[in-house]
Amino acid sequence: MDFSQIIIIIPILLFSMIVHEVAHGWVALKCGDPTARDAGRLTFNPIPHIDPFMTILLPAMLIFSGSVFIIGGAKPVPVNPYNFKRGEKDNMLVAFAGPASNILLALIAFIILIFVVFIWRATGSQVVIAVQGFLGTFIFLNLILANFNLLPIPPLDGSHILAYFLKGRAKISYLKMSRYGFMVLIGLFMVGRMLPIRGGLFYLLLTPSFKLLQLFESILSRI
């Protein structure tokens, strides 16, 4: 990955992660919990959202290791589930809000991209081609962020969603395992590329985002 790609990817990732966290906090507020708002986290100012590991170190490690996938995260917004009006259901909705915001960003960028394609066909402008490349990267990264955060591995959002649907002893056991989730996540990054799986373990786990990206490309090719 060259420097020109890095200076495009980093701002897109930072913006997308901030939107992700603001979405968590906004839905939490609508569900009765003002904790994120009171902590000043319902802002698009990047400084309150920066996490040393997830926002800086992890993406840097992946970029300089030559990884195909560049994943990161902002500092999680503070949430107090005891303030939720509907308990665990609201907790699940707050968790889903983050990935949903990234999917929405990808869809908005795709709609813009459709108009950009029409403009390019009419003008052939190199500037328009550059915009197409930027939007394509924006869509790709947001789909990957959504898919990654929906993985049911603590502390990712998918773990909160899965916990909502589990009952009885299965739920208790899963919540006990959550304390090891971060180590599991790090382990997956370390050994994922060593496993005999085509494209690596994360390619397999992120297959839904690639399928959706292929659908977008198919739609564009028919325009």
C-alpha positions, 0 to 999 in steps of 0.5 A: 500500500503506497502513501497516496492510498494511506492518505485517502484511507485514514480520513475515510476510516476516521470519519466512518468510525466517528459516525459509528460511535455517534450513532451508538450515542444518539440511539442510546439517547433516544432510548433514555440514556444521556451518558454519551451526550453528557460526556461530550461524545455526540460530536464529530470532533475527532479528538474525543473519539480517538482511542490509542490502540483501535484508532491509531495502533491497530490500523497502523499495524495493519497498514505497515504489515501489508494486510489486505484489510485495514480495520480500526475503531474509535473509543467506545461511547459510554453507555449506561444500560440501566437508563434504557427504557426497554432494557436489553432490547434497547441495548441491542438496538444501540449496538446495532446502530453503529454497523447500521450507520456504516451500511447507511454511509455506504448506501449513500456513497453508492447512490452518489457514485451512480450519478458520478458514473453518469457524469464521467460517461458524459465528460470523461473527466479525470477529476470524475475518475478520481472521485469514483475511486474515492467513493469506491474506497469509501463504500468498501471501508464502510462495508468492511467496518459494518461487517467486522463490528457485527462479528459476535466477538466481544467487545464488538457490537455483534456480541451484544446483539448475539447476547440479546437472543441467547437465553438461560445458561447459554447466555450466562456462559457467553457473557462469562466468555466475553472477558476473553473476547479481546484476546480472541480478537488479537489472536485472530489477527495474529494467526488469521493469515497463517490458516489454510483458508483461501484469502485468510480467515478474515476474508472468510469472516468478512464475506458478507461485505464482499458479496454486497460490494459485488452486488453494487459493482453488478448494478453499476455495470448494468447502468 
